[in-house]
Amino acid sequence: MGDASAREKHRPAVVTAVIAAALVFATLFGAGPGLVLAPSGLVAAAVATPQDDARLFATGYRVDDDAIWDYFRHRGGERTFGQPVSNVFLLDGLRSQIFQRHILQIKPDGSVGVANLLDTYLPFTHFNGSAIPRPDPSLLASAPNPASPTYAQEVVQFVQANAPDVWQGQQVHFGQTFMNTVTLRDAFPNGGGDPALLPLLNMEIWGLPTSQPVVDPNNSNFIYQRFQRGVFMYDATTGLTQPMLLADYFKSILTGENLPLDLAAQAAGSPYYLQFAAGAQRAVARPAEAPGLDLTGAFTQADVLSILEATATPLPPPARVTPIPPPTPIGPEIIVPTVIVVTEVVPPGQTAVETPTPTTEALITPAPLESITVANPSQCQGDERLSVAPPNPRVGDNVLIAATSSKQHVYTQLFGTERVTKLREEARPGQEGWVWEWSLTPTFNGTQVYTFYIDSTVPCTTLAFEVGEALATSTPVPTNTPKPTKTPTDTPTPTETPTPTETPTAVPAANRSQLTLSKTTLRGDNSDSLTATATLLDSNGHPVSGVFVQIAPLPPTPTPGPRGPTLNIDQAGNVLTDANGSVTATVTSCWTGVGPVQFTLTAYFPDAAGNLQPFNSRPTLTVQPARTCRT
């Protein structure tokens, strides 16, 4: 009678319906998932003991808060959330912890919920070359009415209708990925539980779909679908569908570490942009912009190796094995690895019985603890390196960009200034471990920046290099001189063609570049618009073409509230300067508050080290309030 699993098994249907409705309302409309349908101790102040190493991950962070740990385990753990990339800190006044895919927060009532990552903290569309869809207002308008008495059933049907498994002939599996995130075993490890609750538990994790599937305009092999709390990505080259590791980007916005250029430009006006300052009060650089933010201790990592050494348990006795014959070479640098077959385990204090088969025997010696690496496919090894050949390429050259690492990473990508072509899907062995290679033919001169990604979305290393202008004439290809059929007459020696003088690569100058606005006042109804034009110039006032430029507001910006203000800057993929050195953007704003508000705009370009530099030109935009704002 007192068994919890037995009580779950015989729960009346009406109780299940009440729980379902409570889950939906709590999950989507602000209260957070107050019910954890498994043994749970939701006490926000409860913290694990330092010796509980099951909570320590290879990232160097641990899940110390008992409430977050309980929720993490009963919603799929690392499979659902990824690994932690922060400690617990205050975000908007709530105790929060960043994982690779999500941010978990403790609500005022002590329950744990998943933050609306994209709606609240990452309202962006470009993540290091990946162009994810914008929210679709028409799709959101068609969502079920929360006041409906059958809302729980309707909202599940809405997800099923708008998260397809097959889209335009591609097996994208978005619906399956959504519905299979949390399993019955995750939520009810002791058995029992109603399978009808699983769609609602998965809605806790992802929220509603906010877009239809969209093909990445920069890579036709990638198809995305946006939800309130994440983005699913289908890769046609592998046939795999997986949630992107987007929450890690929020950490990059806070700290500036591994922050892609396109995301930095979009986030420049965010109140969270580059806020982490270890020596400042609350470890926040601009506390007035984010009054509910306290980053004290948020990014202090544990020494994983030291903890493993202190808590290591004795390894099992050595096993006597028979090795398969030595590997056979298969071409340069490639061998078939040796496979070890265990034939007998030797208990302590006993002598192994020799087998009559004449084989060469060896003992497996336990590796020293220093050599143990915590395996994680989504973790950079730390030795990743990018190189370019030739080292000083010119426009039109055939360029090779190579990434190396001692770890055989999966789902590797290279994104940057221009499109690259991967030479082979699988890594090849090389002198520094594993090698991945891409080809590039630069089409313009200037600084180019490329970032090496693993697991499709985790940045490991970045390379910046200069591309020179094309030579005035191409080097002629020598041909065989035909044998003469008769004695030729003397011909004058040709005059040597002088070597063309190389034109120096234009270097952008922040003090000469200009940002202009077609008008300086906007009506905050999201319909009135203006055109912003950024023109990148060198120190002589000449235009610099083919360089990444992003138009964005300068921090600090007005803090948005229920009525705004928000500023929308749409470059529509127009991020490389044209022959006139220019890029343009359409600017709109939403503001229904009291009185005008002002934004200071500028434009950013990468310097030779790949760091974003703002223009000195910084016009002011005034937004007048409107009665309504079009969504």
Secondary structure, DSSP 8 states (H G I E B T S, - for coil): ---HHHHHHT--HHHHHHHHHHHHHHHHSSS-----SSS----TT-B--TT-GGGB-TTS-B--BHHHHHHHHTTTTHHHH--B-S--EEETTEEEEEBSS-EEEE-TTS-EEE--IIIII---SEETTEE-----HHHHHTS--TTSTTHHHHHHHHHHHHS-S-BTTB---HHHHHHTSS-HHHH-TTS---GGGHHHHHHHHH-SB-S--EEETTEEEEEEEEETTEEEEEETTTTEEEE---HHHHHHHHH-TT--HHHHHHHTTSTTTT-B-TTSGGGBS-GGG-TT-B-TTTT----HHHHHHHH-------EEEEE-----B-STT-B----EEEEEE--TT------SS----EE-----GGG-----TTS--S--EEEEESSS-BTT--EEEEEEESS--SS-EEEESS--EES-SS-EEETTEEEEEEEE---S-EEEEEEEEETTTEEEEEEEEEEB---SS-----------SS---------------------B-TTT-EEEES-SEEETBSS--EEEEEE-BBTTS-B--S-B-EEEE-SS----BTTB-EEEEE-TT--B--TTSEEEEEEEEE--SSS-EEEEEEEEEE-TTS-EEE-S---EEEEE--S----
